[in-house]
Structure formats: C-alpha cells, structure tokens
Amino acid sequence: MNPEQPGAPESPEGEEQGRPIGRRVLLGTLGLGALGVVTAPTLQRGLESFLAGASDKDPTGLTGLLPNGGGFRYYSVTSSVPRKSATDYRLTVDGLVDRPGSYTLSDLRSLPQTRLVRDVQCVTGWRVPGTPFEGVRLSRLLDAAGVRPGAGAVRFTCFDGAYSESLTLDQARRSDVLVALRMKDQDLGHAHGGPVRLYVAPMYFYKSAKWLSGITVTRDVRPGYWEERGYDVNAWVGRSNGRDDDPTS
C-alpha cells in the first residue's frame, strides 16, 4: 500500500515512506516507543503522531516496527505520495452513473456525517480496538450520482498513483462503508490516508483504500492492488484470507 527493507514482506495496510531518518532520530524514536508503553494516553497519542511524521522520512520501514500508542503500522506501496490540501483535493465520481461529479473537501464536509467505532484488523495480524471513523456514507454519493442499471461494482483509485480497490455494489451500499474524513476524532492526517480515505468497517483494512481520489461505478468487480497479489477479493474479517479473527462489527 513499494520498496521495503530487503527480505521484509509488504504490508497491505501501510503508510507512506520517504527519505531515510538518521541514526539519532531512530534511537530517539526507540526510546519514545518504550515510554509509550507505560505512559498516559495523551503521550501515546503524541508518540503516534511523531512516528507518523518520522515514517514520512523512512523508506526502510523500520518505524513501522516500533511500538506506539495507536498500534498502526506505517507503510506505502509507492516511494512517495503527494500531499493534498483542502484547496486542491478533489474526489471524482464517474463510470456507470447518470450524474458524474467532483467533490471538494468542503463539499464532503458539508454532507451529513456518520460516526462508526470499530476495531481495525489488518490481514497480517495486528489489530487496533475501538477506532472511531467519521465521514459520508458511500451509498449517499452513489445515490447522488444515480447508478445506472447493469452496474454491479465500485472501483476506487488513489492519488498515490498505484493503489486500487473494489467492492460489489451491494457491499458499497452498506451503512458501515464510509468515505472517511476523520479518524480517532481528528481530521485524517496524510500518513493515515488523508485528507480522505475509504473505510470498510467489516473487512480487513486493505479494503479501506487510503488517499482516495476516484470512485468509479463498473459492471463487474476488478481485483485491487492486493487481490492481484493473492489476497481475497471478499475480505470479511474472520471469514477470508485463511484467518479466523473476531469480526470487527
């Protein structure tokens, strides 16, 4: 979600990487990681923010292996991801629809928002319990676009230029599938796929595409980035990918 350190597996729910961090920064990060295990939630949240920023400058992926308050890992399938601000972000909706359109970040924020609190489960095994996400139900955007007869799926593309995902139309219309603008009661930061990402609550986290830029209604499901590399297209937590994790919803 890419260059990784030699011999290390790719991670489907990764965050962006950039230039290497120095030895002094890495040692400081390790020390802060140890503190985060035993200190208050406020310090843990600060540590998570620090690690997210450090990962922007760490193509080795080492920061993704460090302990942190949020429990997330930071990787990407590309060497860098452009940043989008409120002024230049656009989300397009097109394909088999009657009313193709484009949304600014302000447009999305003006729509009714839904808040969900679920565990986040990565197919590689890590889990972050009770994570709040807020955003616009995907079904609302599909209804506004007017899905045409014969459509059966939705494809998602991302402004990293590489990642993609798909859902069936029935899956996309679920009430627990969001075009998310906030996570953990904060606006989505760049490392977590901001300013806008997909959030598919009952599926493994690789389905929740980061840096979302396009929603295209199609006739059939097209395998996404990780499905092309062997992961299940239908990624229900605990019922796919050979795993028996507890459901997230």
BARO-144359 format. One record per residue (C-alpha): residue in three letters; x, z, y. Coordinates in Angstrom, 3 decimals. Example, Ala and Ser with C-alpha at 12.3 -4.5 7.8 and 13.67 -1.06 7.14 Angstrom:
// BARO-144359
<node residu="ALA" u="12.300" w="7.800" v="-4.500"/>
<node residu="SER" u="13.670" w="7.140" v="-1.060"/>
This chain:
// BARO-144359
<node residu="MET" u="0.000" w="0.000" v="0.000"/>
<node residu="ASN" u="6.949" w="-2.547" v="-0.342"/>
<node residu="PRO" u="10.135" w="-1.632" v="-0.590"/>
<node residu="GLU" u="10.639" w="1.648" v="-2.448"/>
<node residu="GLN" u="13.740" w="3.530" v="-3.428"/>
<node residu="PRO" u="15.398" w="1.928" v="-6.499"/>
<node residu="GLY" u="13.601" w="2.800" v="-9.697"/>
<node residu="ALA" u="10.709" w="4.557" v="-7.959"/>
<node residu="PRO" u="7.126" w="3.486" v="-8.747"/>
<node residu="GLU" u="4.963" w="2.111" v="-5.983"/>
<node residu="SER" u="2.138" w="4.372" v="-4.810"/>
<node residu="PRO" u="-1.371" w="2.926" v="-4.341"/>
<node residu="GLU" u="-2.378" w="5.333" v="-1.590"/>
<node residu="GLY" u="0.759" w="5.085" v="0.531"/>
<node residu="GLU" u="1.556" w="5.251" v="4.185"/>
<node residu="GLU" u="3.760" w="3.188" v="6.460"/>
<node residu="GLN" u="7.540" w="3.215" v="6.356"/>
<node residu="GLY" u="10.099" w="2.114" v="8.957"/>
<node residu="ARG" u="13.795" w="2.785" v="9.651"/>
<node residu="PRO" u="15.830" w="5.433" v="7.792"/>
<node residu="ILE" u="15.879" w="9.005" v="9.012"/>
<node residu="GLY" u="19.187" w="10.796" v="9.406"/>
<node residu="ARG" u="20.569" w="13.491" v="7.102"/>
<node residu="ARG" u="19.985" w="16.215" v="9.706"/>
<node residu="VAL" u="16.330" w="15.227" v="10.114"/>
<node residu="LEU" u="15.814" w="15.118" v="6.343"/>
<node residu="LEU" u="17.352" w="18.586" v="5.865"/>
<node residu="GLY" u="15.186" w="19.922" v="8.659"/>
<node residu="THR" u="12.160" w="18.368" v="7.007"/>
<node residu="LEU" u="13.002" w="20.064" v="3.705"/>
<node residu="GLY" u="13.209" w="23.414" v="5.462"/>
<node residu="LEU" u="9.901" w="22.899" v="7.178"/>
<node residu="GLY" u="8.375" w="21.849" v="3.876"/>
<node residu="ALA" u="9.360" w="25.155" v="2.317"/>
<node residu="LEU" u="7.909" w="27.054" v="5.262"/>
<node residu="GLY" u="4.658" w="25.123" v="4.983"/>
<node residu="VAL" u="4.046" w="26.523" v="1.524"/>
<node residu="VAL" u="3.954" w="30.120" v="2.723"/>
<node residu="THR" u="2.746" w="29.949" v="6.334"/>
<node residu="ALA" u="-0.629" w="29.681" v="8.036"/>
<node residu="PRO" u="-2.844" w="26.563" v="8.025"/>
<node residu="THR" u="-2.009" w="25.889" v="11.679"/>
<node residu="LEU" u="1.682" w="25.499" v="10.884"/>
<node residu="GLN" u="0.825" w="23.442" v="7.817"/>
<node residu="ARG" u="-1.184" w="21.004" v="9.929"/>
<node residu="GLY" u="1.750" w="20.699" v="12.301"/>
<node residu="LEU" u="4.081" w="20.072" v="9.380"/>
<node residu="GLU" u="1.845" w="17.334" v="8.023"/>
<node residu="SER" u="1.858" w="15.658" v="11.434"/>
<node residu="PHE" u="5.658" w="15.907" v="11.557"/>
<node residu="LEU" u="6.037" w="14.357" v="8.098"/>
<node residu="ALA" u="3.697" w="11.519" v="9.008"/>
<node residu="GLY" u="5.840" w="10.752" v="12.045"/>
<node residu="ALA" u="9.066" w="11.043" v="10.072"/>
<node residu="SER" u="7.747" w="8.675" v="7.425"/>
<node residu="ASP" u="7.412" w="6.021" v="10.122"/>
<node residu="LYS" u="11.232" w="6.002" v="10.208"/>
<node residu="ASP" u="11.909" w="6.421" v="6.488"/>
<node residu="PRO" u="11.843" w="3.319" v="4.249"/>
<node residu="THR" u="13.314" w="5.333" v="1.356"/>
<node residu="GLY" u="10.016" w="7.093" v="0.703"/>
<node residu="LEU" u="11.791" w="10.477" v="0.444"/>
<node residu="THR" u="9.481" w="12.104" v="2.980"/>
<node residu="GLY" u="6.565" w="11.255" v="0.704"/>
<node residu="LEU" u="8.009" w="13.537" v="-1.957"/>
<node residu="LEU" u="8.229" w="16.619" v="0.273"/>
<node residu="PRO" u="5.633" w="19.433" v="0.200"/>
<node residu="ASN" u="3.227" w="19.507" v="3.137"/>
<node residu="GLY" u="0.037" w="21.243" v="4.175"/>
<node residu="GLY" u="-2.223" w="18.246" v="3.762"/>
<node residu="GLY" u="-0.986" w="17.189" v="0.344"/>
<node residu="PHE" u="-0.917" w="13.472" v="1.220"/>
<node residu="ARG" u="1.958" w="11.103" v="0.408"/>
<node residu="TYR" u="3.205" w="8.530" v="2.933"/>
<node residu="TYR" u="3.990" w="5.008" v="1.678"/>
<node residu="SER" u="3.128" w="1.387" v="2.501"/>
<node residu="VAL" u="3.229" w="-1.961" v="0.707"/>
<node residu="THR" u="4.966" w="-3.527" v="3.721"/>
<node residu="SER" u="8.171" w="-2.654" v="5.559"/>
<node residu="SER" u="6.273" w="-2.078" v="8.812"/>
<node residu="VAL" u="2.713" w="-2.036" v="10.136"/>
<node residu="PRO" u="1.781" w="-2.965" v="13.713"/>
<node residu="ARG" u="0.047" w="-0.300" v="15.742"/>
<node residu="LYS" u="-3.397" w="-0.916" v="17.203"/>
<node residu="SER" u="-4.814" w="0.939" v="20.181"/>
<node residu="ALA" u="-8.355" w="1.343" v="21.452"/>
<node residu="THR" u="-7.792" w="-1.636" v="23.745"/>
<node residu="ASP" u="-6.501" w="-4.157" v="21.187"/>
<node residu="TYR" u="-8.230" w="-3.095" v="17.943"/>
<node residu="ARG" u="-10.877" w="-5.448" v="16.522"/>
<node residu="LEU" u="-12.862" w="-5.326" v="13.277"/>
<node residu="THR" u="-14.420" w="-8.635" v="12.254"/>
<node residu="VAL" u="-17.455" w="-9.028" v="10.000"/>
<node residu="ASP" u="-17.961" w="-12.515" v="8.575"/>
<node residu="GLY" u="-18.485" w="-14.556" v="5.417"/>
<node residu="LEU" u="-21.952" w="-14.935" v="3.890"/>
<node residu="VAL" u="-23.780" w="-13.401" v="6.853"/>
<node residu="ASP" u="-26.222" w="-14.696" v="9.447"/>
<node residu="ARG" u="-24.608" w="-12.923" v="12.391"/>
<node residu="PRO" u="-20.798" w="-12.773" v="12.212"/>
<node residu="GLY" u="-19.347" w="-10.391" v="14.744"/>
<node residu="SER" u="-16.445" w="-8.365" v="16.030"/>
<node residu="TYR" u="-16.338" w="-4.651" v="16.855"/>
<node residu="THR" u="-14.022" w="-2.835" v="19.225"/>
<node residu="LEU" u="-13.110" w="0.778" v="18.576"/>
<node residu="SER" u="-15.526" w="1.760" v="21.351"/>
<node residu="ASP" u="-18.293" w="-0.254" v="19.669"/>
<node residu="LEU" u="-17.763" w="1.590" v="16.390"/>
<node residu="ARG" u="-17.676" w="4.976" v="18.087"/>
<node residu="SER" u="-21.000" w="4.262" v="19.792"/>
<node residu="LEU" u="-22.790" w="3.791" v="16.458"/>
<node residu="PRO" u="-24.349" w="6.691" v="14.506"/>
<node residu="GLN" u="-21.618" w="8.625" v="12.688"/>
<node residu="THR" u="-21.735" w="10.115" v="9.188"/>
<node residu="ARG" u="-19.535" w="13.021" v="8.078"/>
<node residu="LEU" u="-18.531" w="13.472" v="4.438"/>
<node residu="VAL" u="-16.399" w="16.225" v="2.907"/>
<node residu="ARG" u="-14.960" w="15.274" v="-0.479"/>
<node residu="ASP" u="-11.791" w="15.696" v="-2.495"/>
<node residu="VAL" u="-9.341" w="12.805" v="-2.159"/>
<node residu="GLN" u="-7.990" w="11.755" v="-5.548"/>
<node residu="CYS" u="-5.009" w="9.441" v="-5.972"/>
<node residu="VAL" u="-4.758" w="7.485" v="-9.192"/>
<node residu="THR" u="-1.155" w="8.722" v="-9.519"/>
<node residu="GLY" u="-2.428" w="12.291" v="-9.880"/>
<node residu="TRP" u="-2.291" w="14.144" v="-6.560"/>
<node residu="ARG" u="-5.491" w="15.494" v="-5.064"/>
<node residu="VAL" u="-6.401" w="16.839" v="-1.616"/>
<node residu="PRO" u="-9.534" w="19.021" v="-1.798"/>
<node residu="GLY" u="-12.317" w="19.198" v="0.769"/>
<node residu="THR" u="-11.150" w="16.455" v="3.139"/>
<node residu="PRO" u="-13.614" w="15.573" v="5.952"/>
<node residu="PHE" u="-14.064" w="11.917" v="6.908"/>
<node residu="GLU" u="-16.321" w="10.623" v="9.678"/>
<node residu="GLY" u="-17.393" w="7.115" v="10.549"/>
<node residu="VAL" u="-20.024" w="4.413" v="10.361"/>
<node residu="ARG" u="-21.726" w="3.709" v="7.075"/>
<node residu="LEU" u="-20.592" w="0.307" v="5.846"/>
<node residu="SER" u="-24.194" w="-0.510" v="4.977"/>
<node residu="ARG" u="-25.094" w="-0.302" v="8.685"/>
<node residu="LEU" u="-22.563" w="-3.001" v="9.585"/>
<node residu="LEU" u="-23.733" w="-5.182" v="6.699"/>
<node residu="ASP" u="-27.362" w="-4.847" v="7.780"/>
<node residu="ALA" u="-26.433" w="-5.717" v="11.366"/>
<node residu="ALA" u="-24.657" w="-8.853" v="10.157"/>
<node residu="GLY" u="-27.558" w="-9.986" v="7.944"/>
<node residu="VAL" u="-26.241" w="-10.536" v="4.414"/>
<node residu="ARG" u="-27.320" w="-13.909" v="3.034"/>
<node residu="PRO" u="-28.976" w="-14.473" v="-0.361"/>
<node residu="GLY" u="-26.417" w="-15.151" v="-3.058"/>
<node residu="ALA" u="-23.876" w="-12.682" v="-1.695"/>
<node residu="GLY" u="-22.597" w="-10.225" v="-4.276"/>
<node residu="ALA" u="-19.446" w="-8.593" v="-2.941"/>
<node residu="VAL" u="-17.485" w="-7.495" v="0.112"/>
<node residu="ARG" u="-13.784" w="-8.132" v="0.686"/>
<node residu="PHE" u="-11.640" w="-6.025" v="3.018"/>
<node residu="THR" u="-8.446" w="-7.115" v="4.749"/>
<node residu="CYS" u="-5.971" w="-5.068" v="6.754"/>
<node residu="PHE" u="-3.745" w="-5.610" v="9.758"/>
<node residu="ASP" u="-0.629" w="-4.763" v="7.763"/>
<node residu="GLY" u="-0.940" w="-8.403" v="6.647"/>
<node residu="ALA" u="-0.758" w="-7.615" v="2.924"/>
<node residu="TYR" u="-3.348" w="-5.149" v="1.655"/>
<node residu="SER" u="-6.830" w="-6.114" v="0.496"/>
<node residu="GLU" u="-9.694" w="-4.562" v="-1.441"/>
<node residu="SER" u="-13.182" w="-5.465" v="-2.676"/>
<node residu="LEU" u="-16.432" w="-3.794" v="-3.655"/>
<node residu="THR" u="-19.594" w="-5.150" v="-5.156"/>
<node residu="LEU" u="-22.419" w="-5.393" v="-2.633"/>
<node residu="ASP" u="-24.259" w="-2.526" v="-4.332"/>
<node residu="GLN" u="-21.137" w="-0.342" v="-4.147"/>
<node residu="ALA" u="-20.581" w="-1.257" v="-0.490"/>
<node residu="ARG" u="-24.126" w="-0.201" v="0.388"/>
<node residu="ARG" u="-23.710" w="3.323" v="-0.971"/>
<node residu="SER" u="-24.265" w="6.103" v="1.541"/>
<node residu="ASP" u="-20.824" w="7.572" v="0.755"/>
<node residu="VAL" u="-18.860" w="4.479" v="1.783"/>
<node residu="LEU" u="-17.682" w="4.617" v="5.399"/>
<node residu="VAL" u="-15.822" w="2.599" v="7.954"/>
<node residu="ALA" u="-13.934" w="5.754" v="8.912"/>
<node residu="LEU" u="-12.716" w="6.648" v="12.407"/>
<node residu="ARG" u="-11.819" w="10.303" v="11.836"/>
<node residu="MET" u="-10.203" w="12.377" v="9.105"/>
<node residu="LYS" u="-9.792" w="16.165" v="8.954"/>
<node residu="ASP" u="-11.762" w="16.424" v="12.209"/>
<node residu="GLN" u="-9.263" w="14.311" v="14.151"/>
<node residu="ASP" u="-9.110" w="10.662" v="15.129"/>
<node residu="LEU" u="-7.355" w="8.688" v="12.408"/>
<node residu="GLY" u="-3.633" w="8.508" v="13.106"/>
<node residu="HIS" u="-1.530" w="5.471" v="12.301"/>
<node residu="ALA" u="0.058" w="6.983" v="9.177"/>
<node residu="HIS" u="-3.390" w="7.600" v="7.680"/>
<node residu="GLY" u="-4.549" w="4.034" v="8.338"/>
<node residu="GLY" u="-5.862" w="4.376" v="11.877"/>
<node residu="PRO" u="-7.470" w="3.642" v="14.064"/>
<node residu="VAL" u="-9.984" w="2.509" v="11.396"/>
<node residu="ARG" u="-9.876" w="2.590" v="7.611"/>
<node residu="LEU" u="-12.288" w="2.219" v="4.725"/>
<node residu="TYR" u="-13.361" w="5.374" v="2.883"/>
<node residu="VAL" u="-14.926" w="5.043" v="-0.571"/>
<node residu="ALA" u="-15.655" w="8.655" v="-1.490"/>
<node residu="PRO" u="-16.352" w="8.395" v="-5.256"/>
<node residu="MET" u="-13.435" w="6.077" v="-6.096"/>
<node residu="TYR" u="-9.684" w="6.505" v="-6.372"/>
<node residu="PHE" u="-8.044" w="6.430" v="-2.976"/>
<node residu="TYR" u="-6.505" w="2.956" v="-3.355"/>
<node residu="LYS" u="-10.013" w="1.582" v="-2.749"/>
<node residu="SER" u="-10.044" w="3.206" v="0.714"/>
<node residu="ALA" u="-8.066" w="0.465" v="2.460"/>
<node residu="LYS" u="-6.069" w="1.557" v="5.498"/>
<node residu="TRP" u="-5.574" w="-0.317" v="8.784"/>
<node residu="LEU" u="-8.891" w="-2.100" v="8.268"/>
<node residu="SER" u="-9.260" w="-5.368" v="10.196"/>
<node residu="GLY" u="-11.750" w="-7.548" v="8.315"/>
<node residu="ILE" u="-14.975" w="-7.246" v="6.337"/>
<node residu="THR" u="-15.959" w="-10.488" v="4.601"/>
<node residu="VAL" u="-19.123" w="-10.863" v="2.542"/>
<node residu="THR" u="-18.436" w="-13.036" v="-0.514"/>
<node residu="ARG" u="-20.246" w="-14.297" v="-3.563"/>
<node residu="ASP" u="-18.037" w="-12.536" v="-6.130"/>
<node residu="VAL" u="-15.559" w="-9.672" v="-6.237"/>
<node residu="ARG" u="-11.959" w="-10.688" v="-5.657"/>
<node residu="PRO" u="-9.310" w="-8.329" v="-7.060"/>
<node residu="GLY" u="-7.458" w="-6.419" v="-4.361"/>
<node residu="TYR" u="-3.758" w="-5.715" v="-3.928"/>
<node residu="TRP" u="-3.520" w="-3.057" v="-6.645"/>
<node residu="GLU" u="-6.025" w="-4.691" v="-9.002"/>
<node residu="GLU" u="-3.728" w="-7.725" v="-9.077"/>
<node residu="ARG" u="-1.062" w="-5.306" v="-10.281"/>
<node residu="GLY" u="-3.078" w="-3.781" v="-13.107"/>
<node residu="TYR" u="-5.411" w="-1.173" v="-11.597"/>
<node residu="ASP" u="-9.140" w="-1.182" v="-12.365"/>
<node residu="VAL" u="-11.454" w="-3.107" v="-10.036"/>
<node residu="ASN" u="-14.152" w="-0.457" v="-10.515"/>
<node residu="ALA" u="-12.180" w="2.658" v="-9.645"/>
<node residu="TRP" u="-14.617" w="5.536" v="-10.191"/>
<node residu="VAL" u="-12.746" w="8.837" v="-10.190"/>
<node residu="GLY" u="-12.566" w="10.191" v="-13.738"/>
<node residu="ARG" u="-14.086" w="7.059" v="-15.266"/>
<node residu="SER" u="-11.421" w="4.403" v="-14.757"/>
<node residu="ASN" u="-7.695" w="3.674" v="-14.959"/>
<node residu="GLY" u="-7.491" w="5.739" v="-18.161"/>
<node residu="ARG" u="-7.852" w="9.026" v="-16.224"/>
<node residu="ASP" u="-10.271" w="11.925" v="-16.677"/>
<node residu="ASP" u="-10.032" w="13.595" v="-13.239"/>
<node residu="ASP" u="-13.005" w="15.580" v="-11.985"/>
<node residu="PRO" u="-15.328" w="13.447" v="-9.819"/>
<node residu="THR" u="-14.878" w="13.691" v="-6.068"/>
<node residu="SER" u="-18.595" w="13.729" v="-5.269"/>
